Amino acid sequence: MLAILGVLAGCGGPSVVREPGSARPAPTGTGTASGSTSKVDPARLLNGDWPGTDNRSSAAAAAPSPGSAPGASDDRRADTVGRQVLARERARWVAAEWNELPGWGQDRALEWWPALLRGCERPMPGWTALCTQAQRLRPSDDWDAYVWLMKRLRPYRVESPEGERDGLATGYYEPQLEARRQALGDFRVPLLAPPQDLAQRRPYDTRQQIESNTRLSRLSLAWVQDPLDALVMQIQGSGRLRVTESDGSSRWVRLSFAGHNEQPYRSMGQWLIAQGELKATEASWPGIKEWARRNPQKLKEAMWANPRYVFFREEPLSDPAVGPRGGQGVPLTPGRSIAVDKASIPYGTPVWLDTTEPLSTTPMRRLVMAQDTGAAITGAVRADFFWGWGDQAEQQAGRMKQPLRLWVLWPRETASASAATGSATTGLSAP
């Protein structure tokens, strides 16, 4: 796993405060070293289940046992009746208890905190006050971060409008490529800036028309070797290039998303499956690259099956430790940012993600931030997990196609206001 980026606020920033009322309860037992504590599940603490007592709340005692695998069967109707439901355009959020979130309290919440602060650089409606508080707080450990979250937010299970709660998690990354400023030798695949008439012609030309129009090469920002690398960069939405200039010098730059041709996105992998070229189990990016190596004469046809074409703008890569900007307009954090369907989950929302490691049944449960979107990321329970950059990120992203469940963490006051104004319902039964 890539290292989590960012550090907490330092000198010169807002004054740092500790979460009021977050002093840890004394550990149970005897002989414990001074200053140490036993491991405590934060969900137990907010439900009143303090160490050494038996005053568990009825909600905690009645809640289902956490940790069931994504896709486990349940009684949807009984599980929804009597709960607040918030309606989104392509989803519904069903109020939940903290101990219904599988693995809650076991993640390193402190590693997630910088991603929250990134999101707070551009707070969404309803988050300004909470973001101001978060920017003033420096949690000393995971416990502090969990308590802060649980006092101010409430979890909601994300479902489709029809009540489906199981979905799909995929992965993406920021490619790193060698490039040339001029078309030389094997570097003959252009990465283009937007044409001047892009906004006036909707939809614009298809991928096949653009790649067949040699006059557009004057818009090239740089040239790469492999057409599949260029396609992957378009699908990911950004990339890092080590560009060799005409004088022989080289430097790192970032190409960021600048627009597309308004044509529909079609999966190359799905096309290869439909053509009988690959089995469904082979249609990962490593599998597609291997197919292209064996079938170079068919590559253009396969690529042109996707009419979507993405244009870029060049930016300096001043800090290699900072990720590309996502749809929210803030830098993405490896392992802590996801792309979502904006009609289901708004940008800047904390999310509890319950999925599995790529090509594995090993649980992957963690706090993430909804900070990006993508053409293929549609539906209520859908997430694209940002792995970062480099070879490991590419490998993990290319292999990730896992079952998924999601819970959003939403401000309590905002949710109460929604209920009061009629944009929420209570006791809605799943069909």
PALO-597294 format. One record per residue (C-alpha): x, y, z. Coordinates in steps of 0.05 Angstrom, whole numbers, plus 5000, padded with zeros to 4 digits. Each point is the difference from the previous one (the first is absolute). Example, Ala and Ser with C-alpha at 12.3 -4.5 7.8 and 13.67 -1.06 7.14 Angstrom:
524649105156
502750694987
% end
This chain:
500050005000
502550694982
501650485056
494550475018
501650714980
500050645040
501550225071
495550325052
500050755010
506550305025
503050675018
496550614975
493349664991
493650065041
500549885075
499949265017
494849745048
498649325030
493149704993
496150215062
497749435044
504549504964
504149795060
500749254998
496649575052
504749665049
502049314976
497249405036
504349505039
506350105041
507350064986
499150434936
505950454984
498950745012
497150364939
497949364963
492949804984
496349374980
497249984929
493150305002
494949994943
497650734992
493049764981
499549685070
501950665033
494750424965
494849475015
501850065074
503849355005
505950245041
505449525023
498349665065
492550124994
494149634972
495850604980
499649844926
494650384964
494249634971
502050234931
506849695007
497349365028
494749934946
504350194941
502249444953
507049735008
505150384957
504849664953
495449634953
502749964929
497350454944
494149664968
497549645063
492549884999
495550385048
492850215010
500050674965
492950185018
500949885075
506750354999
497250644969
493350105036
500350545053
506650304975
501150694971
501149984925
503150574961
498650024926
505350154948
499150034924
502849304988
500349725071
496749985067
503650045067
497349585057
501850215071
504649505034
503449885067
507650055005
500849275019
496549794936
506150244960
504449394990
506850115031
498350695027
505350235049
505549564971
502650474946
505650515009
495550615003
506050455011
502649814931
493450204970
499950695033
504450364948
495049784946
494450325041
504050655005
501249984925
492549954989
498950585049
504050454954
493650034958
494449825048
493449794971
493350295024
498649805072
507349875016
503050705012
499250015075
502549285009
506050144954
501850615041
500049565062
504149464966
505250504977
501050235072
500649295028
506249585000
498049305023
505649685040
498049304980
494749584965
495650025063
499550764998
498149994926
494649485010
496850365059
499950664961
496649654941
494949635042
497850615039
498650414938
498149514945
495049454990
500949394956
495249844943
500149364959
500150154926
495049634957
497050054931
493150314997
497349294996
503749785063
506049654970
505950085048
505449594965
504350324946
506850024966
506850275019
505350124947
506650365004
503750554964
506850335002
504350554971
504349724943
507450174995
502750014929
506250194961
498450524947
503350454948
498250724984
500849844925
498049384960
506649624995
501749264992
494949565034
496550595033
494350094950
493650015041
497650715017
496750255063
495750584978
497750675028
492650184987
498450274930
497550714998
493249794974
498949455052
494750395037
496350184936
499449304972
496249525045
501149444993
506950094969
503349514953
500849275022
506549695022
501049704932
498950674965
504650375047
505649494996
499449984924
500450764994
507550164994
498650755003
498349935074
507249805015
501750745006
496149975066
504749485028
502750145070
504749414998
501049334964
500249315031
501849314973
494049565012
492950164977
497449585058
503850435049
496750624970
493249665006
501249815073
502050725015
493650254970
495949505039
503650185065
499050744986
507150235014
507249775000
507350165015
504850084942
507550025001
500850434938
506450054961
500450694969
502950164932
506650215032
500749325034
498250225070
494349655037
495050185054
493849735032
493350324983
492749815013
494749974946
493150135030
493049904972
497950594956
493749734966
497449464954
496349924935
493149875032
499849314967
497749405041
505249605038
500349274981
504449505035
505549694957
500049405046
492549884990
500950074925
505649475000
495549535040
494250114952
504649864940
502349355032
507250265006
500349955076
496349645055
496850425054
505449775049
505550254952
497350704988
504350375050
505050524976
505849515004
495949514959
498150524949
507350214992
502049284990
494649924947
502550634964
507149735000
497549374965
495250364953
503050674978
496149994935
493450015038
501850545050
497250604964
493349674988
499549825074
501950715022
495350324951
494249605029
500450535056
498150664966
501650425063
506450414994
503150425056
504150644993
505150255050
503450625027
507150025025
501750195071
506650035038
501349435047
502750435056
499049495055
500449264980
496849805066
493450354983
494849634959
496050264940
493950425011
493449624998
493150244982
499350375066
505950434981
504649755056
506149534995
498449265007
503249595055
502449294984
496049495038
495250525028
496450314940
494649694957
496250194938
492449955006
493650154963
498550725021
492549864995
500849485055
505550295045
502050745000
507350214995
503350105068
496149465036
503649525047
498449284982
501049345035
502149504947
498949255008
503249604944
505849504990
507150044976
501049914924
499449274978
498849805072
494849885053
504250385052
495650565029
501950724984
496050455046
502050735009
498250735002
500450354933
497850674970
495550084939
504350484960
499649804927
495449714946
500849644933
496149834938
499349265020
498450155073
492449995001
495049735049
498750035075
504949485028
505950144953
507050235017
506650074964
505749955050
506150454989
506449595010
505050564984
505649944949
505749544983
500449264982
496549745063
494250484991
499249794927
500049265018
494950085056
495450464960
500249554938
497849395040
494650315044
492949784986
497149835067
493349975037
498350645037
495650305054
500250745020
497950435058
500250764996
501550415063
495650614999
499450605048
494649875052
497350714996
499449984924
496449335002
495150275052
498750614957
498649554939
495049605040
496650645024
499350284929
497049364972
505949754959
500649405045
495149455018
499449555060
497749274999
500949914925
499849264984
504549694949
496249684942
% end
